[in-house]
């Protein structure tokens, strides 16, 4: 499963996951984490991208098992 976490702006992070278990955990316990995009293949959801408030950074790093990616320019 692919997971990623990166900074969108000073107040929010973006999180991406393909793991259905992580999607369920975020939906159940983190009501302030909003889905930004849902990805489908053949009518089946394969991934979700979330908008994460800064205060949830530590929680998302732990759940996703990744660190915040540094922007490459």
N, C-alpha and C positions, 0 to 999 in steps of 0.2 A: 504494500500500500504506500502511496506517495502522500507525504505531508509536507507543508511549507508554511513559513511564517515570515512576513516582511512588513516594513514600515510604509504606510500610505502617506501620512502627514504627522505633525507633532502630537496629535491627539489620538490617532487610531492606527491599528495594525490590520493587516489582512492575513487571514488564515485559510489554507486550502487543505482539504482532506478527501481521500477516496475511501476511507474506512467507515463502514456503516455503524460500527460500534461507537466510534468517536462522534459521528453525527448525532446519534441518539443521546449520548451523554451531554453534548453541548445543548441540544434542544431541551433536555430535561432539567439541567442544573444552571445553565447560564442564560437567563432570559434577556440580559442586556447585550448579548452577542447576536447580531442580526445577519441573516443570510443575504449576501449581495448577488450571488449567481448560483444557479443549479445547472449541472452539466448532465446531459442525457445521451445515451447511445441505444438505438433500437427501442426507444420508449422506456428504457430503464435508467433510473438515476445512478450515475457512476461517481459523481463528486459534487461537493458544495464549497463555495468560497464565502467566508464570513468577514464582517467588519467587527473588529474587536477593540473595545475601549482600552486605553493605556493601562488602567488599573488591573486588567485581566492578563497582562503580559506574562507574568510568572505562571499563572494557571495554564495558559495556552501552551507555553513552552513545555510544561510537564505533561500535559495530555497528549500533545502531538509528538513529543520526543525529539523536537528540533529546536535550534536556536534561531533568533531573528537574523535573516539574511541581510547582508550589507548591500546597498544599492551600487550597481556597477554602471559607470558612465563612460 
